[in-house]
């Protein structure tokens, strides 16, 4: 497993470095024929965050008449909807903002329903999705437009980064998430499996309709991003793009506690058994079994001390193999200063991978104040 894992990480490292770095020039605001966007924002109990996101969208370098914003309030129990309504009243003369309140009975995937509702109201050709607790850079839509003109994709995965805090849980999540982001970029660029993050992606509205939207995956609580991406990939396997641009990095807050972090990772892991993409399932299985072998060596060490030496050896080797990869990704995201903690966090990373993978398949988790299976 270690040999196979080594070749996998080396492949990701090489592939990430091969992705062309996109930069924006002042004259690239509307390259070629203008691209129109509908920004869909599902929001539930996001009163502390939603105005920060809307203000960042207001700072877009992209012409205001070429995009609209649709906030879909998912049964919020706070002032989310009221704050959006106030912002809309104050800024509708600047750019188009629409507020939709989600209605209906109990579902297992409210977020998919919210996105679907927003898309039904969208007036533009391209759907751009982000989350209500994010902030977007000024060149965000401009970078998407440039990629659309250069590569003619139907689906675009784009980078996401955590806001930095000086806490152990934040540093750990930051390093873990950098790895996921690097794998996302490498796998999409090489077209080996489908990965993305719902906080920053775009796809054509007509293609969403062409693949019947979320039909077939609408009962799965998570997967509004990767499961949809795979449906589109099956129809257009060579028209999926990764946007490697620092001007397109969406930032979001990491989980504030270890409990929230584990809940988040269980939610992400919960869709693993629903992947139709068997290529990514094989990778997930390899990574899970490889990490599980460390736990086996640990317990075997109580019987035979040689196992503890093997555990330490593979801990060091795992770090050596992964470090060039995460270093390259961290440089892109401007997070090189956090790499000094990478070796020390390896045992914690192994433990949470085992726990989240198990509970994601067999347990429940809490999300947005709801218990989800």
Protein Blocks (a to p, Z undefined) as FASTA:
>chain_A
ZZmmmmmmmmmmmmmmmpccddddfklmmgcjadddddddddehillmmmmmmmmmmmpc
bdfklcccddddehiabfklmmmmmmmmmmmmmpccdddddeddddfblmlmmmmmmmmm
pcbfbdcdddfkbccdfklmmmmmmmmmmnopabdcddddddddddfklmmmmmmmmmmm
mmmmmmmmnopaccddfkbccddfklmmmnopagojlmpmghmlmmmmmmmmmmmmmlcc
cdddfklcccddddfbfklmmmmmmmmmmmmmmpmblmlmmmmmmmmmmmmmmmmmmmmm
mmmmklmmmmmmmmmmmmmmmmmmmmmmmmmnopmmmmmmmmmmmmmmmmmmmmmmmmmm
mmccdeehiacZZ
